[in-house]
Amino acid sequence: MVDRDNFTKVAEVGDIPEGEGEGFDVDGIEVAVFNTGDDYYAINNRCSHQRAPLCKAGDEKINAEDTWTGERGGLNAEACTVSCPWHLWEWDLETGEHEASGQRIGTFDCVVDDDDILVRI
C-alpha cells in the first residue's frame, strides 16, 4: 500500500505506451515518466546539456526526410536509460547519471497503485 499523501498521480497504466515517455508538471517541476514495459521511471525532464525535453526522446523529427534517421534518442529498456533527443546524451533512469560527463539530473520515486502512476518529488 502506497501513502498517496506523498505522491502525485500523473497518469494511469496504459496512458504511457511501452518504450515511451510523457512529460508532466509535478509541483512546478518538469518530470518525464518512462514506461520500460516492466516498470515506470520518473526523471527530470530537462537534459543538463542544453535543456532538451527528455520526454521527446524517440519522437519523429520534423525534418526527418532530410536526415539519416526519422527519430532521435529514445528509451533503452534493457539498459534502463534514455537518450536525449537533441545530442543523444544517455541518462540512467535509476540514478540520473550521464556516465561520460559524471553529471546527474534528478530522479523521483515512481510507483503504480490501483492502475494509477504516482510520482513523489
Backbone as ProteinMPNN parsed JSONL, in Angstrom:
{"seq_chain_A": "MVDRDNFTKVAEVGDIPEGEGEGFDVDGIEVAVFNTGDDYYAINNRCSHQRAPLCKAGDEKINAEDTWTGERGGLNAEACTVSCPWHLWEWDLETGEHEASGQRIGTFDCVVDDDDILVRI", "coords_chain_A": {"N_chain_A": [[0.839, -1.193, 0.0], [0.558, 2.182, -0.868], [1.48, 5.33, 0.445], [-0.446, 7.714, -0.423], [-0.527, 10.408, 0.156], [1.97, 11.457, -0.103], [2.558, 11.332, -2.753], [1.982, 12.209, -6.229], [-0.537, 11.796, -8.574], [0.104, 11.138, -11.928], [-0.618, 9.865, -14.252], [-2.426, 7.094, -15.762], [-2.082, 3.533, -15.856], [-1.399, 2.408, -19.071], [-1.703, 4.862, -20.265], [0.808, 5.814, -20.947], [2.619, 4.68, -23.514], [4.357, 1.535, -23.864], [7.869, 1.663, -23.921], [8.053, 4.359, -24.296], [7.888, 7.849, -23.245], [6.376, 10.422, -21.202], [5.79, 13.878, -20.52], [5.334, 15.744, -17.497], [4.033, 18.179, -15.195], [4.909, 18.398, -11.952], [4.226, 19.63, -8.991], [5.404, 22.039, -9.859], [7.752, 21.183, -11.009], [9.373, 19.944, -13.855], [8.823, 16.789, -15.024], [9.727, 13.722, -16.497], [8.164, 10.736, -17.317], [8.803, 7.392, -17.853], [7.959, 4.37, -19.521], [9.118, 1.249, -19.26], [8.126, -1.167, -19.842], [8.389, -3.159, -17.941], [8.567, -1.591, -15.7], [7.941, 1.736, -14.38], [9.601, 4.833, -14.648], [10.685, 7.887, -13.212], [12.124, 10.954, -14.042], [14.041, 13.994, -14.103], [12.809, 16.211, -16.528], [14.45, 17.695, -18.18], [17.389, 17.707, -20.036], [20.662, 18.154, -18.839], [22.576, 19.213, -20.49], [21.735, 20.969, -22.737], [19.197, 21.559, -22.016], [17.175, 20.088, -23.314], [13.958, 18.549, -23.857], [13.513, 15.567, -22.309], [11.341, 13.864, -22.442], [10.628, 13.82, -25.063], [12.258, 12.062, -26.333], [12.906, 9.781, -28.873], [10.81, 10.61, -30.435], [9.414, 11.471, -33.638], [11.38, 13.31, -35.897], [11.067, 16.671, -37.058], [12.27, 17.392, -39.493], [12.734, 14.951, -40.728], [12.839, 13.709, -43.277], [15.092, 14.734, -44.463], [17.246, 13.807, -43.08], [19.461, 11.389, -41.499], [18.055, 9.671, -39.899], [14.734, 8.908, -38.793], [13.895, 9.425, -36.272], [14.906, 10.548, -32.992], [17.122, 9.91, -30.363], [15.913, 8.057, -27.5], [14.301, 5.446, -25.579], [15.984, 2.929, -23.819], [15.111, 0.079, -22.73], [16.276, -2.267, -21.734], [18.841, -1.471, -20.86], [18.023, 0.423, -19.137], [17.962, 3.21, -19.656], [17.693, 6.554, -21.035], [18.024, 8.359, -24.024], [18.9, 11.607, -24.871], [16.939, 13.651, -27.031], [18.169, 15.65, -28.54], [21.116, 15.738, -28.524], [21.856, 13.201, -27.938], [22.767, 12.473, -25.376], [23.094, 10.081, -22.881], [21.078, 9.027, -20.281], [20.902, 7.503, -17.111], [18.09, 5.939, -15.903], [17.587, 5.163, -13.304], [19.543, 6.294, -11.614], [19.996, 8.835, -12.603], [22.333, 9.564, -13.792], [24.752, 10.726, -16.165], [26.996, 8.97, -17.642], [29.38, 9.52, -19.153], [30.028, 12.223, -18.639], [29.738, 12.453, -15.93], [27.799, 14.003, -14.842], [24.667, 14.587, -13.155], [21.098, 14.305, -13.126], [17.914, 14.973, -11.6], [16.142, 12.236, -10.149], [13.079, 10.56, -9.43], [10.852, 8.993, -7.091], [8.697, 6.541, -8.374], [5.694, 4.919, -8.667], [3.222, 2.327, -9.154], [-0.12, 2.182, -8.329], [-3.131, 0.687, -7.881], [-3.627, 0.905, -10.688], [-2.938, 3.556, -11.084], [-0.39, 5.834, -11.946], [2.064, 7.079, -9.998], [4.021, 9.781, -8.721], [6.678, 10.828, -6.624], [7.982, 13.754, -5.413]], "CA_chain_A": [[0.0, 0.0, 0.0], [1.318, 3.411, -1.034], [0.976, 6.512, 1.136], [-0.748, 8.637, -1.519], [-0.342, 11.801, 0.572], [3.309, 11.878, -0.501], [2.706, 11.131, -4.194], [1.066, 12.899, -7.133], [-0.935, 10.988, -9.73], [0.431, 11.791, -13.189], [-1.25, 9.152, -15.373], [-2.911, 5.758, -15.46], [-1.458, 2.475, -16.654], [-1.965, 2.436, -20.418], [-1.59, 6.211, -20.826], [2.164, 5.979, -21.49], [2.909, 3.434, -24.236], [5.616, 0.861, -23.567], [9.007, 2.154, -24.697], [7.936, 5.801, -24.492], [7.784, 8.688, -22.064], [5.492, 11.595, -21.243], [6.19, 14.933, -19.61], [4.331, 16.21, -16.551], [4.408, 19.169, -14.195], [4.598, 17.898, -10.612], [4.608, 20.657, -8.009], [6.262, 23.033, -10.502], [8.968, 20.551, -11.534], [9.15, 19.189, -15.085], [9.188, 15.395, -14.828], [9.446, 12.786, -17.583], [7.888, 9.388, -16.823], [9.049, 6.427, -18.917], [7.431, 3.02, -19.361], [10.057, 0.285, -19.841], [7.43, -2.436, -20.042], [8.398, -3.817, -16.64], [8.476, -0.573, -14.652], [7.862, 3.148, -14.741], [10.666, 5.614, -14.032], [10.496, 9.337, -13.285], [13.406, 11.655, -14.07], [13.899, 15.386, -14.523], [12.506, 16.22, -17.959], [15.388, 18.515, -18.957], [18.786, 17.301, -20.131], [21.5, 19.225, -18.291], [23.466, 19.731, -21.523], [21.142, 22.184, -23.315], [17.814, 21.633, -21.539], [16.226, 19.421, -24.209], [12.94, 17.778, -23.141], [13.767, 14.129, -22.426], [10.104, 13.142, -22.768], [10.519, 13.778, -26.529], [13.185, 11.057, -26.853], [12.28, 8.799, -29.747], [9.787, 11.221, -31.296], [9.787, 11.735, -35.025], [11.94, 14.644, -36.109], [10.329, 17.5, -38.013], [12.947, 17.377, -40.794], [13.212, 13.573, -40.86], [13.111, 13.284, -44.653], [16.399, 15.245, -44.859], [18.251, 13.365, -42.123], [19.814, 9.972, -41.552], [17.141, 8.881, -39.082], [13.438, 9.54, -38.635], [13.649, 9.773, -34.877], [16.13, 10.953, -32.309], [17.152, 9.476, -28.978], [14.933, 7.033, -27.207], [14.375, 4.66, -24.357], [16.588, 1.606, -23.896], [14.538, -0.584, -21.554], [17.219, -3.259, -21.209], [19.893, -0.754, -20.139], [17.333, 1.348, -18.231], [18.466, 4.546, -19.969], [17.024, 7.34, -22.059], [18.954, 9.216, -24.753], [18.356, 12.917, -25.174], [16.589, 13.77, -28.451], [18.957, 16.656, -29.246], [22.524, 15.395, -28.725], [21.995, 11.787, -27.599], [23.328, 12.18, -24.058], [22.367, 8.94, -22.327], [20.834, 9.191, -18.851], [20.449, 6.331, -16.37], [16.781, 6.255, -15.329], [17.573, 4.872, -11.869], [20.454, 7.168, -10.868], [20.048, 10.166, -13.2], [23.716, 9.855, -14.17], [25.297, 10.681, -17.522], [28.279, 8.359, -17.313], [30.521, 10.145, -19.829], [30.39, 13.51, -18.03], [29.605, 12.395, -14.481], [26.705, 14.862, -14.407], [23.439, 13.91, -12.73], [19.853, 15.054, -13.045], [17.057, 14.403, -10.572], [15.239, 11.111, -10.345], [11.999, 10.629, -8.456], [10.145, 7.741, -6.852], [7.555, 6.361, -9.262], [5.045, 3.647, -8.334], [1.881, 2.079, -9.677], [-1.046, 1.788, -7.273], [-4.501, 0.62, -8.443], [-3.558, 1.398, -12.073], [-2.502, 4.95, -11.128], [1.055, 6.052, -11.931], [2.282, 8.113, -8.997], [5.382, 10.287, -8.6], [6.975, 11.575, -5.404], [9.066, 14.75, -5.567]], "C_chain_A": [[0.88, 1.252, 0.0], [0.661, 4.534, -0.243], [0.758, 7.605, 0.088], [-0.593, 10.109, -1.142], [1.003, 12.348, 0.112], [3.554, 11.774, -2.0], [1.671, 11.957, -4.957], [0.736, 11.966, -8.289], [-0.628, 11.781, -10.996], [-0.281, 11.144, -14.371], [-1.826, 7.845, -14.856], [-2.175, 4.756, -16.34], [-2.164, 2.444, -18.006], [-1.87, 3.806, -21.064], [-0.236, 6.455, -21.482], [2.524, 4.672, -22.184], [4.261, 2.839, -23.828], [6.711, 1.371, -24.492], [8.987, 3.65, -24.936], [7.864, 6.526, -23.151], [6.825, 9.833, -22.291], [5.998, 12.6, -20.224], [5.029, 15.404, -18.751], [4.911, 17.323, -15.693], [3.955, 18.632, -12.843], [5.129, 18.911, -9.607], [5.603, 21.652, -8.589], [7.561, 22.489, -11.056], [8.602, 19.751, -12.77], [9.7, 17.78, -14.906], [8.832, 14.611, -16.084], [9.255, 11.41, -16.958], [7.984, 8.432, -18.008], [8.522, 5.049, -18.531], [8.389, 2.053, -20.052], [9.397, -1.043, -20.174], [7.338, -3.206, -18.741], [8.14, -2.836, -15.51], [8.255, 0.801, -15.266], [8.956, 3.88, -13.975], [10.371, 7.094, -14.237], [11.848, 10.013, -13.13], [13.135, 13.105, -14.461], [13.737, 15.422, -16.038], [13.53, 16.977, -18.798], [16.807, 17.978, -18.875], [19.645, 18.452, -19.618], [22.423, 19.843, -19.334], [22.93, 21.033, -22.125], [19.638, 22.242, -23.071], [16.775, 21.043, -22.501], [15.212, 18.634, -23.383], [13.137, 16.274, -23.36], [12.518, 13.342, -22.79], [9.895, 13.038, -24.28], [11.465, 12.765, -27.158], [12.426, 10.026, -27.673], [11.198, 9.348, -30.648], [10.32, 11.425, -32.709], [10.289, 13.16, -35.161], [11.145, 15.376, -37.186], [10.936, 17.399, -39.407], [13.462, 15.977, -41.142], [13.539, 13.169, -42.294], [14.489, 13.742, -45.14], [17.518, 14.764, -43.947], [18.459, 11.865, -42.208], [18.913, 9.093, -40.698], [15.835, 9.637, -38.905], [13.119, 9.941, -37.209], [14.982, 10.036, -34.19], [16.063, 10.547, -30.847], [16.174, 8.344, -28.758], [15.218, 6.313, -25.912], [15.03, 3.32, -24.647], [16.164, 0.874, -22.621], [15.52, -1.563, -20.924], [18.317, -2.596, -20.378], [19.326, 0.209, -19.097], [17.885, 2.765, -18.38], [17.547, 5.233, -20.974], [18.073, 8.243, -22.698], [18.252, 10.498, -25.14], [18.064, 13.052, -26.672], [17.428, 14.792, -29.211], [20.379, 16.181, -29.54], [22.875, 14.0, -28.203], [22.746, 11.511, -26.293], [22.465, 11.101, -23.417], [22.309, 9.045, -20.8], [20.326, 7.892, -18.244], [19.147, 6.695, -15.663], [16.713, 6.003, -13.823], [18.393, 5.873, -11.066], [20.464, 8.61, -11.375], [21.426, 10.539, -13.704], [23.934, 9.787, -15.681], [26.741, 10.235, -17.339], [29.474, 9.086, -17.911], [30.972, 11.441, -19.153], [30.395, 13.464, -16.504], [28.493, 13.284, -13.944], [25.503, 14.006, -14.004], [22.268, 14.882, -12.827], [18.947, 14.307, -12.063], [16.263, 13.206, -11.038], [14.233, 11.145, -9.204], [11.365, 9.253, -8.281], [8.909, 7.693, -7.74], [6.988, 4.969, -8.987], [3.698, 3.553, -9.044], [1.034, 1.57, -8.525], [-2.458, 1.847, -7.851], [-4.576, 1.224, -9.836], [-3.251, 2.889, -12.191], [-0.985, 4.991, -11.091], [1.285, 7.276, -11.051], [3.76, 8.493, -8.919], [5.523, 11.042, -7.291], [8.177, 12.477, -5.637], [9.813, 14.868, -4.251]], "O_chain_A": [[1.829, 1.357, 0.778], [-0.562, 4.679, -0.255], [1.689, 8.338, -0.245], [-0.534, 10.968, -2.022], [1.164, 13.558, -0.047], [4.646, 12.095, -2.47], [0.636, 12.348, -4.417], [1.637, 11.406, -8.913], [-1.034, 12.935, -11.134], [-0.523, 11.802, -15.382], [-1.728, 7.531, -13.67], [-1.706, 5.091, -17.428], [-3.393, 2.454, -18.069], [-1.946, 3.914, -22.288], [-0.135, 7.207, -22.451], [2.716, 3.655, -21.517], [5.192, 3.569, -23.489], [6.508, 1.497, -25.7], [9.807, 4.167, -25.694], [7.79, 5.913, -22.086], [6.5, 10.174, -23.428], [6.562, 12.229, -19.195], [3.887, 15.46, -19.207], [6.122, 17.402, -15.49], [2.761, 18.434, -12.615], [6.337, 19.027, -9.405], [6.538, 22.068, -7.904], [8.396, 23.259, -11.529], [7.647, 18.974, -12.756], [10.893, 17.596, -14.666], [7.766, 14.81, -16.667], [10.084, 10.965, -16.164], [7.334, 8.63, -19.034], [8.623, 4.622, -17.381], [8.471, 2.031, -21.28], [10.035, -1.939, -20.725], [6.319, -3.84, -18.465], [7.565, -3.198, -14.483], [8.364, 1.001, -16.475], [9.21, 3.591, -12.806], [9.876, 7.506, -15.287], [12.618, 9.699, -12.222], [12.114, 13.405, -15.08], [14.46, 14.729, -16.754], [13.479, 16.904, -20.025], [17.361, 17.814, -17.788], [19.376, 19.61, -19.937], [23.0, 20.901, -19.085], [23.58, 22.074, -22.039], [18.899, 22.885, -23.816], [15.618, 21.463, -22.493], [15.556, 18.105, -22.326], [12.948, 15.775, -24.47], [12.615, 12.268, -23.382], [9.066, 12.247, -24.731], [11.484, 12.614, -28.38], [11.426, 9.468, -27.22], [10.711, 8.644, -31.533], [11.526, 11.535, -32.928], [9.706, 14.096, -34.615], [10.619, 14.759, -38.112], [10.207, 17.329, -40.396], [14.507, 15.838, -41.778], [14.441, 12.358, -42.505], [15.005, 13.204, -46.12], [18.637, 15.27, -44.035], [17.726, 11.161, -42.902], [19.009, 7.868, -40.776], [15.826, 10.868, -38.87], [12.186, 10.705, -36.963], [16.048, 9.775, -34.748], [15.069, 10.807, -30.169], [15.67, 7.747, -29.708], [16.229, 6.541, -25.249], [14.672, 2.648, -25.615], [16.781, 1.033, -21.568], [15.582, -1.672, -19.699], [18.681, -3.098, -19.315], [20.067, 0.745, -18.272], [18.225, 3.429, -17.401], [16.746, 4.597, -21.659], [18.909, 8.822, -22.005], [17.142, 10.475, -25.672], [18.866, 12.61, -27.495], [17.395, 14.796, -30.441], [20.809, 16.218, -30.693], [24.049, 13.664, -28.048], [23.304, 10.427, -26.122], [21.239, 11.204, -23.416], [23.334, 9.138, -20.124], [19.427, 7.254, -18.791], [19.108, 7.662, -14.902], [15.863, 6.575, -13.14], [17.998, 6.263, -9.968], [20.893, 9.512, -10.657], [21.676, 11.704, -14.014], [23.388, 8.928, -16.374], [27.6, 11.019, -16.935], [30.488, 9.253, -17.233], [32.168, 11.727, -19.1], [30.985, 14.329, -15.856], [28.259, 13.325, -12.736], [25.346, 12.868, -14.447], [22.412, 16.091, -12.642], [19.194, 13.145, -11.741], [15.776, 13.16, -12.168], [14.509, 11.695, -8.138], [11.345, 8.446, -9.211], [8.169, 8.67, -7.848], [7.702, 3.969, -9.063], [3.122, 4.554, -9.471], [1.424, 0.635, -7.826], [-2.929, 2.909, -8.258], [-5.501, 1.982, -10.13], [-3.298, 3.435, -13.293], [-0.357, 4.278, -10.308], [0.77, 8.361, -11.321], [4.638, 7.638, -9.035], [4.634, 11.792, -6.887], [9.254, 12.014, -6.012], [10.762, 15.645, -4.147]]}, "name": "protein", "num_of_chains": 1, "seq": "MVDRDNFTKVAEVGDIPEGEGEGFDVDGIEVAVFNTGDDYYAINNRCSHQRAPLCKAGDEKINAEDTWTGERGGLNAEACTVSCPWHLWEWDLETGEHEASGQRIGTFDCVVDDDDILVRI"}
